[in-house]
């Protein structure tokens, strides 16, 4: 029943998703008004990827919060 209500609340409405290297959180934030759902994506990675890719979440909590806030 709960899933049916969720599906009905989203049916026919706009869904906006950030796509790595195509759009980002700022893009979605500027265009999110009226959307039923906005997905902000980021990748989790092993430590060797930190600092090499802009779309990888930072390893510690404070930096991760700042990354998502920016």
Rosetta silent file (secondary structure, phi, psi, omega in degrees, C-alpha in Angstrom):
SEQUENCE: XXXXXXXXXXXXXXXXXXXXXXXXXXXXXXXXXXXXXXXXXXXXXXXXXXXXXXXXXXXXXXXXXXXXXX
SCORE:     score description
SCORE:     0.000 S_00000001
   1 L     0.000  -44.128 -179.073    0.000    0.000    0.000 S_00000001
   2 H   -61.809  -42.149  179.673    2.774    2.444    0.909 S_00000001
   3 H   -65.929  -35.291  177.927    4.584    1.833   -2.415 S_00000001
   4 H   -63.873  -42.616  178.363    1.353    2.359   -4.329 S_00000001
   5 H   -63.934  -41.862  178.724    0.859    5.770   -2.681 S_00000001
   6 H   -62.794  -47.702  179.661    4.452    6.710   -3.460 S_00000001
   7 H   -58.408  -44.535 -179.914    4.111    5.621   -7.095 S_00000001
   8 H   -65.957  -36.200 -179.693    0.884    7.590   -7.488 S_00000001
   9 H   -69.434  -23.636 -179.394    2.410   10.700   -5.908 S_00000001
  10 H   -98.658  -16.203 -175.942    5.277   10.590   -8.457 S_00000001
  11 L   -59.919  129.502  175.935    3.311    9.525  -11.544 S_00000001
  12 L    76.042   10.000 -178.802    3.356   12.112  -14.324 S_00000001
  13 L  -110.445  164.387 -176.859    5.707   14.442  -12.460 S_00000001
  14 L   -81.233  134.709  175.264    9.203   15.614  -13.252 S_00000001
  15 E  -116.643  126.765 -177.999   12.226   13.772  -11.852 S_00000001
  16 E  -117.392  131.170 -177.091   15.572   15.595  -11.988 S_00000001
  17 E  -132.585  135.521  172.692   18.866   13.780  -11.534 S_00000001
  18 L   -74.853  140.625 -179.484   22.431   14.988  -11.509 S_00000001
  19 L  -121.597  120.246 -175.910   24.520   13.078  -13.991 S_00000001
  20 L   -51.688  129.593 -179.884   28.236   12.899  -13.333 S_00000001
  21 L    68.879    8.155  175.963   30.146   15.133  -15.783 S_00000001
  22 L  -120.501  -56.019  174.951   26.844   16.343  -17.349 S_00000001
  23 L  -128.579  172.636  179.102   24.947   18.156  -14.571 S_00000001
  24 L  -144.483 -176.207 -178.885   25.691   18.741  -10.905 S_00000001
  25 H   -59.838  -38.866  179.131   24.023   19.697   -7.641 S_00000001
  26 H   -63.518  -43.969  177.574   24.046   23.406   -8.509 S_00000001
  27 H   -57.935  -48.829 -179.028   22.317   22.724  -11.836 S_00000001
  28 H   -64.982  -40.621  179.641   19.655   20.622  -10.096 S_00000001
  29 H   -61.801  -39.115 -179.999   19.226   23.166   -7.302 S_00000001
  30 H   -69.811  -24.120 -173.686   18.592   25.975   -9.773 S_00000001
  31 H  -116.555   11.648 -171.541   15.970   23.942  -11.649 S_00000001
  32 L   -81.126  -15.820 -178.201   14.349   21.872   -8.896 S_00000001
  33 L   -58.772  127.512  179.904   11.232   23.994   -8.293 S_00000001
  34 L    90.542   -7.956  178.938    8.173   21.963   -9.239 S_00000001
  35 L   -78.589  144.805  176.076   10.033   18.647   -9.368 S_00000001
  36 L   -78.079  -29.143 -176.422    8.593   15.680   -7.527 S_00000001
  37 E  -154.297  137.041  175.665   12.052   14.262   -6.859 S_00000001
  38 E  -125.989  126.887  179.702   15.624   15.485   -7.234 S_00000001
  39 E  -108.903  124.625  176.222   18.527   13.043   -7.092 S_00000001
  40 L  -106.988  115.273 -174.930   21.983   14.340   -6.319 S_00000001
  41 L   -98.730  149.844  172.356   24.542   11.718   -7.293 S_00000001
  42 L  -157.407  153.077 -178.110   28.069   11.131   -6.134 S_00000001
  43 E  -101.208  139.802  168.863   30.293    8.100   -6.231 S_00000001
  44 L   -88.546  142.773 -177.528   31.841    6.287   -3.315 S_00000001
  45 L  -146.837  166.950  175.359   35.357    5.130   -4.094 S_00000001
  46 L   -74.168  155.399 -177.586   38.429    3.554   -2.627 S_00000001
  47 H   -48.276  -35.759  179.597   41.083    5.905   -1.155 S_00000001
  48 H   -60.664  -18.586 -179.146   43.290    5.912   -4.314 S_00000001
  49 H   -86.822  -15.157 -177.425   40.494    7.790   -6.141 S_00000001
  50 L   -61.174  130.395  178.572   40.273   10.642   -3.616 S_00000001
  51 L    84.002  -10.703  179.699   41.341   13.922   -5.130 S_00000001
  52 L   -92.364  -27.891 -176.487   41.566   12.486   -8.655 S_00000001
  53 L  -128.819  135.196 -177.685   37.889   12.838   -9.618 S_00000001
  54 L   -70.367  -18.746 -174.820   35.528   15.707   -8.787 S_00000001
  55 L   -98.199   11.337  179.378   32.529   13.377   -8.433 S_00000001
  56 E   -98.966  132.324  179.093   33.944   11.153   -5.673 S_00000001
  57 L   -63.479  137.351  176.581   32.800   11.743   -2.102 S_00000001
  58 L   -63.633  156.777 -173.877   35.611   12.889    0.221 S_00000001
  59 L   -73.758  -26.777 -178.041   36.772   10.364    2.820 S_00000001
  60 L  -108.464  157.769 -171.218   35.895   12.201    6.034 S_00000001
  61 H   -58.229  -48.916 -177.142   32.496   13.349    7.314 S_00000001
  62 H   -61.728  -43.806  179.404   33.130   17.125    7.466 S_00000001
  63 H   -68.296  -34.319  178.327   34.581   17.245    3.939 S_00000001
  64 H   -65.605  -42.755  178.540   31.746   15.056    2.650 S_00000001
  65 H   -62.438  -43.850  178.655   29.127   17.424    4.117 S_00000001
  66 H   -63.949  -41.914  178.257   30.875   20.423    2.520 S_00000001
  67 H   -56.637  -47.807 -178.182   31.123   18.560   -0.826 S_00000001
  68 H   -70.599  -34.214  178.852   27.365   17.866   -0.829 S_00000001
  69 H   -67.604  -39.097  179.298   26.519   21.397    0.372 S_00000001
  70 L   -67.013    0.000    0.000   28.583   22.974   -2.413 S_00000001
